[in-house]
């Protein structure tokens, strides 16, 4: 498919051509020409609407698949687990991971996948992301390759990274745990559910993702990789807690949403919730009190604990009095 930039450029040219033509009532020839151009414009607009949506092709094969058919219970179990995992990852990526409250509706909208078509393969399903938002929505208001990817694409990229990592069958659990832990307990649970569904239904899934930017990626989620990923997650327990820490705020990156807090007993590295990022400059190099959400993974095999911090609120301790 042609790039969004090329489609937009062609649409602009067609709109200018239509504007330059005399009114359709001036002559039958002009009316016919306008009609033809409008048809081409409508086709381009339709192509652009498709190009601006994330596309995920899921091809399933295994015990639940017969020819081009698949049992409904197996299909719904896998697609539901995939959707919940992607939504939970998205929630974590914007710094709002929690296992206690529900995922906000706005985040669900941004990470929603819709089944738009099926195709022959073993069994293939085409899933698409949300339609492009109005121009004021920063998640979608960007040119090809410019600005941050939509949240759905970030979530899918992270999900496919985890699958690829499990497929390499690392010697210990740490590389997988360290990749999943920042995503929080909810993502832990739903990624594990997806892995379990693949294993239980004896299915393999070929995932082909195409982002609106043109970025694409193919990953095969085999039963072996699913079993490995599920085993790692089952051997670790994730809990979440809130802590208040005081110290000097050092490194601040509003690009990577990361900060470092020197507590005097050590340096805490943390990601930052999105709404706090624009204010970070006001706290740099000052003594602060921060509220952190902490995800803790504890290995049931070794007892080892791994902690990941997310900064959700800040106040200066050395602020001048009014």
C-alpha positions in Angstrom: 0.0 0.0 0.0 1.2 3.5 -0.8 2.4 5.7 2.1 0.0 8.0 3.9 2.1 11.0 2.8 1.7 10.1 -0.9 -2.1 9.5 -0.5 -2.5 12.9 1.3 -0.5 14.6 -1.5 -2.7 13.1 -4.2 -5.9 14.1 -2.3 -4.7 17.7 -2.0 -3.9 17.8 -5.7 -7.4 16.4 -6.6 -9.1 18.9 -4.3 -7.3 21.8 -6.0 -8.2 20.4 -9.4 -11.9 20.2 -8.4 -11.8 23.7 -7.0 -10.3 25.0 -10.2 -13.0 23.5 -12.4 -16.1 25.5 -13.4 -19.3 24.6 -11.5 -20.6 21.2 -12.6 -23.7 22.9 -14.1 -21.7 24.8 -16.7 -21.5 21.9 -19.2 -22.1 18.2 -19.4 -18.4 17.7 -20.2 -17.3 19.5 -17.0 -19.9 17.7 -15.0 -18.6 14.3 -16.3 -15.0 15.3 -15.6 -15.8 16.4 -12.1 -17.7 13.2 -11.4 -14.7 11.1 -12.5 -12.3 13.1 -10.3 -14.6 12.9 -7.3 -14.7 9.1 -7.7 -10.9 8.9 -7.7 -10.8 11.3 -4.7 -13.3 9.1 -2.8 -11.2 6.0 -3.5 -8.0 7.7 -2.3 -9.8 8.9 0.8 -10.9 5.3 1.5 -7.3 4.1 1.0 -6.0 6.8 3.3 -8.5 5.8 6.0 -7.2 2.2 5.9 -3.5 3.3 5.8 -4.0 5.4 9.0 -5.2 2.4 11.0 -2.9 -0.2 12.6 -3.2 -3.6 11.0 -2.6 -7.0 12.6 -3.0 -10.2 10.7 -3.3 -13.2 12.9 -2.9 -16.6 11.2 -3.8 -19.6 13.4 -2.9 -23.2 13.0 -3.3 -26.3 15.2 -5.7 -28.6 16.8 -8.7 -26.2 16.8 -8.3 -25.4 13.1 -9.7 -27.5 10.4 -9.2 -26.3 6.8 -10.3 -22.7 6.9 -12.4 -23.1 10.0 -11.6 -22.7 13.7 -13.7 -23.4 16.8 -15.3 -20.3 18.1 -14.4 -20.9 21.7 -10.7 -21.2 20.8 -10.7 -18.1 18.6 -12.5 -15.9 21.1 -10.3 -17.1 23.9 -7.1 -16.2 22.0 -8.3 -12.9 20.6 -9.8 -11.8 24.0 -6.5 -12.6 25.8 -4.5 -10.8 23.1 -6.7 -7.7 23.4 -6.5 -7.6 27.2 -2.7 -8.1 27.1 -2.3 -5.2 24.6 -4.6 -2.9 26.6 -2.7 -3.7 29.8 0.6 -3.0 28.2 -0.7 0.3 26.8 -1.9 1.3 30.3 1.6 0.6 31.6 3.3 2.5 28.8 1.6 5.7 29.7 2.5 5.2 33.4 -0.9 4.2 34.7 -0.4 0.5 35.3 -2.4 -0.9 38.2 -3.9 -4.2 39.0 -6.6 -2.7 41.2 -8.8 -0.4 39.2 -10.2 -0.9 35.7 -8.4 0.4 32.6 -9.8 3.9 31.7 -12.1 4.0 28.7 -9.9 6.4 26.8 -7.0 4.0 27.1 -9.1 1.1 26.0 -10.3 3.1 23.0 -6.7 3.8 22.0 -5.6 0.1 22.2 -8.8 -1.4 20.8 -8.6 -4.0 18.0 -11.5 -4.7 15.7 -12.0 -7.8 13.6 -12.6 -6.6 10.1 -12.1 -9.6 7.9 -11.0 -13.2 7.7 -8.9 -14.8 5.1 -7.9 -18.4 4.0 -4.6 -19.6 5.3 -4.9 -22.1 8.0 -7.3 -19.6 9.6 -6.6 -15.9 9.2 -8.1 -12.9 10.8 -7.5 -9.2 10.1 -7.6 -6.9 13.1 -7.4 -3.1 12.8 -6.8 -0.4 15.3 -9.0 2.7 15.9 -9.8 5.0 13.0 -7.6 8.1 12.8 -8.7 10.7 15.4 -9.4 14.4 14.8 -6.4 16.6 14.2 -6.2 17.7 17.8 -5.5 14.2 19.1 -1.7 14.1 19.4 -1.6 10.3 19.3 -2.7 10.4 15.7 -1.8 13.9 14.5 1.5 13.2 12.9 3.2 12.6 9.5 4.8 9.3 8.5 7.7 8.6 10.8 7.2 11.9 12.7 6.4 11.9 16.4 5.5 9.1 18.8 3.8 6.0 17.6 0.1 5.5 18.5 -0.3 3.7 21.8 -1.6 0.6 20.1 1.5 0.3 18.0 3.8 0.7 21.0 1.8 -2.0 22.8 1.9 -4.4 19.9 5.7 -3.8 19.5 6.2 -4.6 23.2 4.0 -7.7 22.9 5.9 -9.1 19.9 9.2 -8.4 21.6 8.2 -10.5 24.6 7.2 -13.4 22.2 10.5 -13.2 20.3 12.4 -13.2 23.6 10.5 -16.3 24.8 11.3 -18.0 21.5 15.0 -17.6 22.2 14.6 -19.7 25.3 17.0 -17.8 27.6 18.8 -19.8 30.2 17.2 -17.9 33.1 14.0 -16.0 33.8 15.6 -12.6 34.4 15.6 -11.3 30.8 11.8 -12.0 30.4 10.9 -10.8 33.9 12.8 -7.5 33.4 11.0 -6.9 30.2 7.5 -7.7 31.6 7.9 -6.3 35.1 7.6 -2.6 34.2 4.3 -3.4 32.6 2.7 -4.3 36.0 0.7 -7.1 37.5 -2.3 -6.7 35.1 -0.1 -7.2 32.0 1.6 -10.1 33.8 -1.7 -11.8 34.2 -3.1 -11.2 30.7 0.2 -12.1 28.9 0.2 -15.3 30.9 -3.5 -15.9 29.9 -2.6 -15.5 26.2 0.3 -18.0 26.6 -1.9 -20.5 28.4 -4.6 -20.2 25.6 -2.0 -20.9 22.9 -0.8 -24.0 24.8 -4.2 -25.3 25.9 -5.7 -24.9 22.5 -2.6 -26.4 20.8 -2.4 -23.5 18.4 0.5 -21.5 16.9 -0.1 -17.9 15.8 1.6 -16.0 13.1 1.3 -12.3 13.9 2.0 -9.8 11.1 1.8 -6.2 12.4 1.8 -3.1 10.2 1.8 0.4 11.8 0.4 3.5 10.1 4.0 4.7 9.8 4.8 1.8 7.5 6.8 -0.1 10.2 6.0 -3.8 10.0 7.0 -6.9 11.9 6.3 -10.6 11.8 6.4 -12.9 14.8 5.6 -16.6 15.2 4.1 -17.4 18.6 4.6 -21.2 18.8 3.4 -23.5 21.5 7.0 -23.9 22.7 7.5 -20.1 23.1 4.1 -19.8 24.7 4.9 -22.6 27.2 8.3 -20.9 28.0 6.7 -17.5 28.5 3.9 -18.9 30.6 6.3 -20.9 32.7 8.4 -17.9 33.5 5.4 -15.8 34.5 4.0 -18.6 36.6 7.3 -18.9 38.5 7.2 -15.2 39.5 4.6 -13.3 41.5 4.0 -9.6 41.0 2.7 -7.3 43.7 2.2 -3.5 43.6 2.7 -1.0 46.3 3.0 2.8 46.8 5.9 4.4 48.6 7.0 7.9 49.4 10.6 8.7 48.9 12.6 11.9 49.5 15.9 13.0 47.9 17.6 15.1 45.2 16.1 14.8 41.7 19.0 14.2 39.3 18.8 13.0 35.8 15.6 14.1 34.1 14.6 13.0 30.6 11.3 14.2 29.2 12.1 12.2 26.0 12.4 8.8 27.7 10.1 9.7 30.6 12.8 8.8 33.1 14.2 10.3 36.3 16.8 9.5 38.9 16.3 10.2 42.6 19.2 10.2 45.0 17.8 9.3 48.4 21.2 9.3 50.2 21.0 5.5 50.5 21.1 4.9 46.8 19.8 6.1 43.5 16.2 5.2 42.4 15.5 5.1 38.6 11.9 5.5 37.7 9.6 6.1 34.7 7.2 9.0 34.9 3.4 9.2 34.3 2.7 11.2 31.2 0.9 14.1 32.8 3.9 14.8 35.2 6.5 14.9 32.4 5.9 18.6 31.4 6.5 19.7 35.0 9.8 17.8 35.5 12.0 20.8 34.8 10.6 22.6 37.9 12.0 19.9 40.1 15.4 19.2 38.5 18.3 19.5 41.0 16.0 20.2 43.9 15.1 18.2 47.0 11.8 16.6 46.4 9.2 14.2 47.9 7.9 11.7 45.4 5.0 9.3 45.4 6.1 6.1 43.5 4.1 3.1 42.4 6.4 0.0 42.7 6.0 -3.3 40.9 7.7 -6.1 42.7 8.4 -9.5 41.1 9.4 -12.3 43.5 10.8 -15.5 42.1 9.1 -18.5 43.7 12.2 -20.6 42.8 15.0 -18.4 44.2 13.2 -15.8 46.3 14.9 -13.0 44.4 13.0 -9.7 44.2 13.1 -7.2 41.3 11.6 -3.8 41.7 10.5 -1.2 39.1 9.5 2.3 40.1 7.0 4.7 38.5 6.8 8.3 39.6 3.2 9.5 39.9 3.5 12.8 41.9 6.2 15.2 43.1 6.6 18.1 45.5 9.6 20.3 46.2 10.9 20.3 49.8 12.9 23.4 49.3 10.2 25.5 47.6 10.4 29.2 48.8 7.6 30.2 51.1 5.1 32.7 49.9 
